[in-house]
Amino acid sequence: MNPVEALLFAVIQGVSELFPISSLGHGILIPDWLHWSLNRSHPDFLPFMVMLHLGTALALLLYFHRDWRALITGFIRARGGNSNAEARLMWRLVAGTIPAGLLGLLLEKQLRVLFSSATAVLVFLSINGLLLLWGDRKQQAANARTLDKLSLMGAIKIGSGQALALLPGISRSGVTLLSGLAHGLNHAAAARFSFLLATPIILAAGVLEIPKLAHSGHAQPWGLLLSCGLLAGACAYASTWFLMRYFKKSEIESLRPFGWYCLLLGLGGLALHWL
């Protein structure tokens, strides 16, 4: 990618990583439609994606820094037990992160090789839209609960659902939001748990790839890589700020705009492809 394409890709990654519209799907479709010079097997692509993931994770850590400080402090105070609300939530985040991490390590390469075509992305993006519309329709705000009511098994189920996001077009944040709503959480609580759960996953995706940089032989200027990482982080921070306020104000049908967007983009893209 040239510098302009790299910066635009950073914006796409930073925004779509948190919005329930699939960052992986948009990262495949937009470069394909705009005929960008993007080669995912090129040595330069690995350090580029590492920087984008680290930038997004940093944005989440900054936005939720009070939450993480309270969670860690409460966990230490409980000495690994669950005697306070912060420690209980920390254990639920750990429980939700482990299955997603294991499934990601086992299945990521196979799924991304099988479903990396634009047609497959459009199909899964349409499915993602239908899931968002269906899940929003089923949600009953009057019966919704706050995050302290989430069970340990519920956290595991929500975390396991993140593996579906390995299918390009299925949104990680969308899956966790829907799972949270299905377990009785209100929209704001489901969004908060989704973003807290995303932080270790996205951070690990960047950190685990850092040792490979020494062997990648990349030629990208570090200034451009850092700029892309910071830009992705700034967009992710703005997306998180917007979504947390949006879900607090819009308890009913709040996922519907994203559902219609994914459905229309998926079906419209398929129609154009067939024509």
N, C-alpha and C positions, 0 to 999 in steps of 0.2 A: 504494500500500500504506500501511496505517496503521503506526505504530511497532512494534507487536507483531508484525505480519506481516513487517515488514522484518527484525527481529531473528531471527525463526524462519527466514526465508529465508537469512540469513547463516549460521546453524548448518547448514542443509541443504547450502549451497554449500561450506562449509569441510570438512565430513565427506565428502561424496560426490565432491569433486574428487580426492581421493587414493585412496579405496576404489574397487575396480574395479566400480562399480555405476552409473556415468554421472551426473555432476552435472547435465548438460543435461537428461537424461531426468527426473530427480527434480525439477528446477526447473520443468518443465512439468506433471508429473503432480500433485504435491502441491498447488500453488496451484489447479489445476483441480478436483481432488477436494474440496478444502476451501472452494471458492468464494471465494477471496481476491480482493480488488479490485486485481488485478495487470494493468497495461497496459504491455506491452513497448515500445509506440510512444510512450509518454508521455515528455516531456523529463526527468522525474525519474529514469527507469530507467537512463539512460546513466551519470550520475555514481555511482549506486548500485552498478552492476556494476563500474565502474572501481575503486571502493574495495574491493569484495570480492576482485577479482583481485590488487590490490596487497597486501592483507592476507594472502592465501594465498601469494603469492610471497615476502613478507617472512618468513613462517613457514618456508618451505623454505630460504631463505637463512640463517636463524638456526640451523636444525637441522643443516644441512650446511656451516656456516661453516668448519669445519676442512678439509673436502674442497675447498671453493672456494678457500680461501687456499693450500692445497697445490697445487691445479691451476694457479692463476694464477702462483704463485711458480715452479713447475716449468716452465711454458710460457715465462716470461721468461728463466729460466736457460738454456733450450734455444734461446733467440733465434728462436722460431718454428719450430724443427725438432721432431723427435720422438726426441731422444736420451735421454729418461727416461720413466718410466712415467706421470708426471703429464701431461707434454706429449702423450703418445700418447692418453691418455684425453680430454684437452681437445680434440684434433683430432676424436676420435670423437663428442664432444658437439656440436661445430660441424657436423660432417657430418650428424648426426642431426637437428639443429635446422633447417637450411636447407630441405630438401624439405618438411617439415611446415609451416614458415612460408609458403612460396610457395603450397602447395596450399590452406592456410587462407585466404590473401588472395584467391585465385582462385575458390574454391568455397563459402566460408562463407555468403554471402548467398543464393545459389541453393538450397543444400541446406536451410538453416534455414527458408526460405519453403516449400519443397516438403514438408518432413517435420516441421512444427511441431504437428501434431494429436496428441491423446492416443492415438488408435488406432495411428498410426505409431510413436509412442514405445513402446507396449506390444509391438508386433511386434519392433522392434529390441532392446528390453530382453530379450525371450525369446531372440533370436539371440545376444545378449551372454552370457546364461546358458549356452546350449549351447556356445558357444566356450570359456568358462571350464572347463566340465566336460570337454570333449574335450581341451583343452590340458593340463589337469592329469593326465588319464588317460595321455596320451602321454609325459609327462615321466619320464625315468629319472634319479633322483637320483644313482645310482652313477656315471653318466657326466658329471655336471654339472661345469662349469668356473667359475673365478672371472672377474672382470671384465677382468683383464689379458689374457685369451685372446680377447676380442671383436675381430673384424676390422673394418677400416674399412668394408667393404661391408656387413657385418652391422649396424653402427651406422646406416648410411644406410637400410637396409631397416626397421630398428626405428623410426627417426624418421619415415619415410614412412608407416608404419602409423598414426601419430597422426591422419592426415587422416580415417580412418574415424570418429573421435570426433565429427566434424561431423554425423554422423547421430545424432539424439537417441535415446538408449538404448544406444548403443555407447560403452563406457568407454575414455577415453584411457589411463588407467593400466592397465586390463585388456589393451588391445591391445599396449602396450609390454611388459608382463609376459609375455604369451604369446609375443611375438616374441623376447624375450630367452631364454625357455626353449627355443624352437625353434632358436635359434642356440647351444644347448649350455650356457647359463649356469645356475647354480643359482638357487634362488628368491631368496636374499638379494642376490646380485649383480644379478639381473634387476630387483629392487625398487629397489636403489640407483641403477642406471642410469636406470630409469624416472623416479624423483623428481628426479635431477639434470637429466635431459632436460626435465622439466616446468618447471623454474625459469625459464629464459629465455622459454619459450613463454607461460607464465602472466603473467610480468612484462611481456612485450611487449604482451599483450592489454590490460593496464591502461594502460601508458605511452603507447601509440599513440593511445589515446582521450582522453588528457588535453587536447590542444589543442581538442578539440570541446566541452569543458565550457564554454568562454567563450561559445559560441554556442548552448548547449542551453537557456538560460533556465529552469533548474531552480529549484524553490522548496523543496527539501528542506533542513532545517536541517543545517549542517555538523557539529554535535554528533552527530546521529543517523547521518550518513554515516560519520563516524570511528568511532563505536561499532560499527556494523555491520562495518566493515573490520577492526577489532581482534578482534571476536568470530569472524569468519570465519577470521582468522589463528590465533587460539587453538585453534579446532577443527581446523584443518589441521595445526597443530603436534602436537596430541594424536593425530591420525590417523596422521601419519608416525611418531611415536614407537611407537605400538602396532603398526603394520604392519611396521616394520623388525625389531622383536623377534619378532613372530609368524612371519615368514618364516624367520628364523634358527632357530627352534625346530621349525617344521613344514615339512619339506622335501617330504613326501609328502601329496598331496591337500589342499594348503593353500588352493587356489583353489576347492575344491568347495563350501564354505559360501556363498561369494559367487555361485557359479554357480547353486546351487539357489535362492538368494534371488531373483536376477534372473529365473530361469525361472518360478518360482511366482508372483512378482509380475506378470510379463508375461502369462502364461497366465490367471491368476486375474482380472486386470483386463480382459482380452479377453472372458472368459466373462461377467463381470458386465455389460460393455458390450453384448454381444449379447443377454443376457437382459432 
